[in-house]
Structure formats: C-alpha cells, structure tokens
Amino acid sequence: MQRFLIRTILFSLLAAGFFTGMIIGSELLISARKKELLTLNEGILNLFAGNSSVECAVDDRLVKHTVNIAESGEAYLYSFVKIKALLEENKHLETVFLGYSFADLLLEKEESWLFSDEYIVEKVKDYNYLLEPEERKLLLANNPKAYLNGLLKSVFSNLTTALGSNTVPKSAGQLVNFGGYKFLVRDKLNADPGFKTANDSIVKSHQQEKYLKKIYDLCQRHQVRLVLFTTPKHSSYIESLEADNFNMWIDVRNDLHADSLLDLSRYVLPDSCFGDLSHLNYRGAKLFSAYLDTLLNK
C-alpha cells in the first residue's frame, strides 16, 4: 500500500512537472515571436477592439488604415492586454476605437465574460501569454478549474500560433488568433426580446470599469487617442434601454476626461442589416463599414 502511494505521488509530480514545462516552454516560444505575430503594416493607424458588437460591425477590409481585433464575449481585461501588446509593437498607431455598448459595464458581463468556465477557457487558451501576474491571479482566484483547463489548452494554441507566424507586416484580417471581423449570417431580429438584465436592478461591474480605465491610462501613456465606440443598434433596442443603465454608461464615460465618444447606436439601417437587435449581420457590416471609411478617411 505504501509503495503504491509513493508511486502515485511520484507519477503525479512527474505529470505536473511535464505539463508545467510544456506550458512555460510554449509561452516562452510565443512571447519570443510577438514581434512577428503582432507587427502591423505601417499604413494601419486605427485599432478597433471590443466584443461581438464591434466584431460583427467593422469589416476592416473596407475601412482603410484600420484593423479589427474585437472578439465575441471579450471582457475589457482581454481588450487591455491585446491593445497593450499591439501598442508596444506598433508605435505608428494613432487611435484606438474601443467598443462601448450599453450593457458592457453591467455586473452580469463580468460574471459571464470574465469568470465563467466557457470564456476563461476560451480566452486563456489564446491570450495567457499576454496576461500579467495581476490578471492571472484574478482569474485563478475566481475560477481555478477553468483557468487551469485554459492553461493546458494554451500549449497547443501557443505552439501552432508561434510556428505559423512570419515577419511580414500584418494587414487587415491577418492577425492570427487575435480576434477580427466576423461575417455574421443571421436574421433573428424578430426573435430578440430586446435589452434586459439578469438582475432586478442595474449593478455595475467593478472589473469592467477598472479595465476600461486601465485602457484609458494605457492610451494616455502611449499618446494614442482613445475613442469609445458604440455600434448601430436597432431602434427597438434603444427604446428598451433603461434610464439607469444609460445614466451609468454616460457617468463612466465622463470620468475619462480626455477621451471621445463616437455613439453611432442610432445610425439608421434597414431591418435586413441586423442579425439581432444589437448586432449587425454581413449586410449591415458592409454598409456601416463603408460609412466608417468615409467618416474616418475624409
């Protein structure tokens, strides 16, 4: 019995050591390739980041001098580390357009996008090498099982991403495992119930607000303009928005004294352009991106 226990302990230690070595080795490899992974063409001046609202709305192939790195369910923590990495590798970037939709600051988004099993595994798999100790501790403390699962999956992701990188500067749509425009084929406008919260009252997310302000400070340090950016919403969505939520959204924006707000939530598009009340489908993205190109590149 004692011998069995000793062998089990030794095997567990060897397995833990093996996986730890694989995780560290893969992170060292991908970190050494960050320049090749993240160097953008010098013609790219504008960075669009955020969650699925931006992911589905901005076709960066149609908006000159622009790259879209938004991704579905992306908390501001991940936007922060991605923007930070790109600003460090691309000193020519001038403006960050950060998704700032009406629900982004709610506590339920923190609970889902930041601490749920699904999103921790998905994001840690691709972005753990960008996280600082503060972010790693936060995720580990709130959902250790999901974080460790994401770490194990990150080994394969790190290796394939690093080995697939090259020194050619990236243009729109070319960043690997870094988000990007999503060609959304969806027509669920009539099935969408509109804006609603999971709680009876409007509760603000501490972590979402914290990392929004960290993005603001980051852009200030790099002398890059930050624009809080709201994509088109269907009129039914706007009508269902609660006053308390809107006031919170405005109050947080007003705390960031040097930023700009580009609120295009009321930009008018036909119903056929909406995948649902708060997301554009591919038809909407085509029209809206053409408008953005005109707006930004006059």
PyMOL commands that set and color helices and strands:
alter all, ss='L'
color gray80, all
select helices_A, chain A and resi 2-32+34-38+52-57+76-89+107-114+117-130+133-142+144-163+206-221+235-240+243-255+271-273+282-296
alter helices_A, ss='H'
color red, helices_A
select strands_A, chain A and resi 46-49+66-68+95-99+225-230+260-263+274-276+279-280
alter strands_A, ss='S'
color yellow, strands_A
deselect
rebuild
show_as cartoon
